[in-house]
Amino acid sequence: MSIWKRKPLNQLLDEATESEKGLKKTLSASGLVALGVGAIIGAGLFSITGLAAATNAGPAITISFLVAAFGCIFAGLCYAEFSSMIPVAGSAYTYSFATMGEFIAWIIGWDLVLEYAVGAATVSISWSRYLGKFLGGYGIHIPDNYMLSPFEGGIINVPAVLIVIVMSLVLMRGTKESAFVNGIIVLLKVSVVLIFIAVGWQYIRPENYTPYIPDNTGEFGHFGFSGIIRAAAIVFFAYIGFDAVSTAAQEAKNPKRDMPIGILLSLGICTLLYILFAHVMTGVVNYSAFAGKDGIAPVAVAVENMGHADAAGMITPAYPWLNNAILLAILGGYASVILVMLMGQSRVFFSMSKDGLMPKVFSEVHPKYRTPAKNNTLFMVLVSVFAAFVPARVVGEMTSIGTLFAFILVCIGVMIMRKKMPEAPRAFRTPLVPLVPILGIAVCLFMMVFLPLDTWIRLIVWMMIGFDLYLFYGMRNSILNGGQFPLSNYKTVAGAGLGMVLGLIVVAVIHHSDPEVDDTSLYYFSLVFAALHAMIYAYSYKKAR
C-alpha cells in the first residue's frame, strides 16, 4: 500500500468496458472533433484575446497564439497516445494514476478542477459582456451593477450565472443530446469565424500593426518579448478543447481510433483559425481599443470598426447588421464552450469518486439519463459563484496556469509509461519520445514562469486546499489502497504540504515587494493561510513519525 501505487492498466481497461453501470457510449470521431472545436473556438478568440492584446502583446498576439500552439502540439501528441491506451473518463487524472501513482493523480485531478471549473466561469463572464452588447443594439440596457463583479464596480454578474445554470441543465439531460446541441452550435460558430475573417480582411488598416511588437513599458510582461510570452500563457487556456475531448473517452464508440483523431484534428483546425482571426482583429482596430471592461468582448469592438472613416474620423460600420448577427452566434458559441468545460470537469470528479478519493455522490449516475447529474449540480453552483463575483482577468489566468500544469504532467507521464510499460498496446504512438514530451514540458513551463505572481499565489493556495482534502479524506477512503497507508506516506504528504507553505510565503513576499503592486489584502491573506497550514502539516508530520 502506498501513495505511489499505480492503477493497473488492465483494471483501467476493464472500467472502460463496463457498459451496464458506466457512461453511455454515443460519441463518434466527428462528434469528438466537434466537441474539441466547441471548446477551443470561443474562449480564446472571443474573450481573453482582447485583454491580452491590449495589456501584453499588442498586434503580436498572433505570435502569442503560435507560441501557445507549439506547447499544445507537443502536449496533444502525448494526450493522443494516452487516450488511445487508456480510453477512460478522467483525462490527465487517469493517465497520471496509471503512470505516477495515486498521490500525483490526486494533484492533477484537483488541478483539473481549476482548469475546467474556473475556465467555464471565465467564458460565462465574457458571455455576459457580449449579451450586454447584443441587447444594447436593440435599446435594451442591463445596469452594470448586475453585469460586473464587486471587484469591477458592480454587485453581481447575473447573466453569467444564468448561462452556467442553463448549460448545466442541458448537460444533465444526456451526453448524446448535449453533443447534438454542441454540433449545431459549432457549425454556426465556425461560420461566424470565417465570415469575420473574410469581411474584416478588407478593412485592415496597416497602421494598426505599427509597431507590431510594442516596446516594453518597463514593467515585465507588458509588451516586448516578455509581453508576447505572458500573452501566450494567458490565452493558453483557450486550447484546452482537446483536453476536454480526452475526458469523454469512456463515452466514445471507438476510443482507440477516434480519440487521437478528435484531439489532433480539433487542435490543428483551431490553431489556424486563431492566428487568422487575431491578425484581422488587431488590424481592423488599434490594440489599445481593447482595454477596459469591453476588452472581454473584443469581437464586438472590432466589428464596430469595420467600415470607412468620414472627414471627422468617425467610422460608420459597413455592415451594421453583421454586428448583432455575429454577437448572436458568439452567444451560442460561448454556450457550447461552457457546456464542454462543465462536462470535462464532471467527468474528472466522476473518475476520482470511483477511486474513493471523492465522496460517492460524484460517481452516482442518473438512472434515466445515465449522466453524473449530482456532480453537475455541484459544479453548477461552484462555477456560478466564480462567475458572479470574480473578475475575468483573475479567473482567466488561473485557468491558464492550471492547464499548463496539467499538460506538463501528461508529458512526463508518457515518458514514464514508455519505460514502465513498453509492450502495452498503443493505437497511437507519440513520435520522437523523449524529445516531444521534453519540448512540451519546456514550452509549458516557460509560459508558466511568465504569468503574474498573484496567479502563482492563487495556484499554490488552491493546491494546498487539495492537499488538505487528500490528507484527511482521500487517503482514508482510497479504494486502490484500501484506505491503508504506511506512516511514511502521511509524512511525505505533510512534508510536501510544508514545502507548499514555504513556496507560498516566498512568492507572496516577492510579489508584495513590488512598489507598483497594491496587494495588501492578498499578501496578508497568504501569510495567515500559510501560518494556519504550517500548523496543520507540522502536526500531521509529527504524528506520522
C-alpha positions, 0 to 999 in steps of 0.5 A: 500500500502506498501513495505511489501505487499505480492503477493497473492498466488492465483494471483501467481497461476493464472500467472502460468496458463496463457498459451496464453501470458506466457512461453511455457510449454515443460519441463518434470521431466527428462528434469528438472533433466537434466537441474539441472545436466547441471548446477551443473556438470561443474562449480564446478568440472571443474573450481573453484575446482582447485583454491580452492584446491590449495589456501584453502583446499588442498586434503580436498576439498572433505570435502569442497564439503560435507560441501557445500552439507549439506547447499544445502540439507537443502536449496533444501528441502525448494526450493522443497516445494516452487516450488511445491506451487508456480510453477512460473518463478522467483525462490527465487524472487517469493517465497520471494514476496509471503512470505516477501513482495515486498521490500525483493523480490526486494533484492533477485531478484537483488541478483539473478542477481549476482548469475546467471549473474556473475556465467555464466561469471565465467564458460565462463572464465574457458571455455576459459582456457580449449579451450586454452588447447584443441587447444594447443594439436593440435599446435594451440596457442591463445596469452594470451593477448586475453585469460586473463583479464587486471587484469591477464596480458592480454587485453581481454578474447575473447573466453569467450565472444564468448561462452556467445554470442553463448549460448545466441543465442541458448537460444533465439531460444526456451526453448524446443530446448535449453533443447534438446541441454542441454540433449545431452550435459549432457549425454556426460558430465556425461560420461566424469565424470565417465570415469575420475573417473574410469581411474584416480582411478588407478593412485592415488598416496597416497602421494598426500593426505599427509597431507590431511588437510594442516596446516594453513599458518597463514593467515585465510582461507588458509588451516586448518579448516578455509581453508576447510570452505572458500573452501566450500563457494567458490565452493558453487556456483557450486550447484546452478543447482537446483536453476536454475531448480526452475526458469523454473517452469512456463515452466514445464508440471507438476510443482507440481510433477516434480519440487521437483523431478528435484531439489532433484534428480539433487542435490543428483546425483551431490553431489556424483559425486563431492566428487568422482571426487575431491578425484581422482583429488587431488590424481592423482596430488599434490594440489599445481599443481593447482595454477596459471592461469591453476588452472581454468582448473584443469581437464586438469592438472590432466589428464596430470598426469595420467600415470607412472613416468620414472627414471627422474620423468617425467610422460608420460600420459597413455592415451594421447588421453583421454586428448583432448577427455575429454577437448572436452566434458568439452567444451560442458559441460561448454556450457550447464552450461552457457546456464542454468545460462543465462536462470535462470537469464532471467527468474528472470528479466522476473518475476520482469518486470511483477511486474513493478519493471523492465522496460517492455522490460524484460517481452516482449516475442518473438512472434515466439519463445515465449522466453524473447529474449530482456532480453537475449540480455541484459544479453548477453552483461552484462555477456560478459563484466564480462567475458572479463575483470574480473578475475575468482577468483573475479567473482567466489566468488561473485557468491558464496556469492550471492547464499548463500544469496539467499538460506538463504532467501528461508529458512526463507521464508518457515518458514514464509509461514508455519505460514502465510499460513498453509492450502495452498496446498503443493505437497511437504512438507519440513520435520522437519520445523523449524529445516531444514530451521534453519540448512540451514540458519546456514550452509549458513551463516557460509560459508558466514562469511568465504569468503574474505572481498573484496567479502563482499565489492563487495556484499554490493556495488552491493546491494546498486546499487539495492537499488538505482534502487528500490528507484527511479524506482521500487517503482514508477512503482510497479504494486502490489502497484500501484506505491503508497507508504506511506512516511514511506516506502521511509524512511525505504528504505533510512534508510536501504540504510544508514545502507548499507553505514555504513556496507560498510565503516566498512568492507572496513576499516577492510579489508584495515587494513590488512598489507598483503592486497594491496587494495588501489584502492578498499578501496578508491573506497568504501569510495567515493561510500559510501560518494556519497550514504550517500548523496543520502539516507540522502536526500531521508530520509529527504524528506520522513519525 
